[in-house]
């Protein structure tokens, strides 16, 4: 289970950190505020690729050298 995610210098996100709830999470904001980019960061964290671009270098903020997506995961053990 994802306990925390940090996204930095990815598209229009300077730095964002979220500790999601175990139940329902909602992202709200104006158009162009970074909601889809934040979801893209979660997708990159889980799959290693973007759902919007084939080239990860296209996701880096203008005049930055790279982006960061970091997560803290608590493994869910069944049994």
C-alpha positions as a printed Julia matrix, in Angstrom:
79×3 Matrix{Float64}:
   0.0     0.0     0.0
   1.29    3.46   -0.91
   1.93    5.41    2.31
   3.57    8.5     0.82
   4.51    9.9    -2.57
   6.72   12.87   -3.45
   6.85   14.36   -6.94
   9.38   17.08   -7.85
  10.13   18.92  -11.1
   7.75   16.73  -13.08
   5.88   18.74  -15.74
   4.26   21.65  -13.86
   4.82   20.28  -10.35
   7.63   22.0    -8.48
   7.37   19.87   -5.36
   4.38   17.98   -3.99
   4.08   15.41   -1.24
   1.01   13.37   -0.32
   0.23   10.77    2.32
  -2.89    9.13    0.89
  -5.74    7.79    2.98
  -6.39    4.06    3.12
  -9.89    4.68    1.75
 -10.85    7.48   -0.67
  -8.51   10.13   -2.08
  -9.6    13.03   -4.29
  -7.38   15.48   -6.18
  -9.0    18.87   -6.69
  -7.66   21.92   -8.48
  -7.94   24.34  -11.35
  -7.22   23.29  -14.93
  -3.47   23.03  -15.42
  -2.74   22.81  -11.71
  -1.01   19.4   -11.91
  -3.69   16.82  -11.04
  -2.96   14.64  -14.08
   0.77   15.17  -13.66
   0.53   13.93  -10.07
  -1.35   10.83  -11.25
   1.31   10.4   -13.92
   3.92   10.45  -11.14
   2.09    7.62   -9.36
   1.97    5.68  -12.63
   5.71    6.22  -13.18
   6.42    5.04   -9.65
   4.44    1.84  -10.17
   5.39    0.98  -13.77
   8.57    2.89  -14.58
   6.95    4.65  -17.54
   4.58    7.47  -18.36
   1.05    7.02  -19.72
   1.39   10.33  -21.62
   4.85   10.24  -23.22
   7.23    7.64  -24.58
  10.25    9.74  -23.58
  10.75   10.39  -19.85
  12.98   13.38  -20.69
   9.83   15.15  -21.98
   8.43   15.15  -18.43
  11.21   17.25  -16.91
  10.33   20.83  -16.01
  11.76   23.52  -18.28
  15.37   24.38  -17.41
  15.67   21.54  -14.86
  18.04   18.58  -15.14
  15.64   15.85  -14.04
  12.55   14.94  -12.08
  12.0    12.91   -8.93
   9.21   10.52   -8.04
   9.68    8.82   -4.69
   7.3     6.64   -2.74
   7.06    4.89    0.57
   5.25    1.58    0.43
   3.97   -0.61    3.22
   3.72   -4.16    1.87
   0.36   -5.79    2.34
   0.86   -9.37    3.4
  -1.93  -11.86    2.83
  -2.51  -15.01    4.75
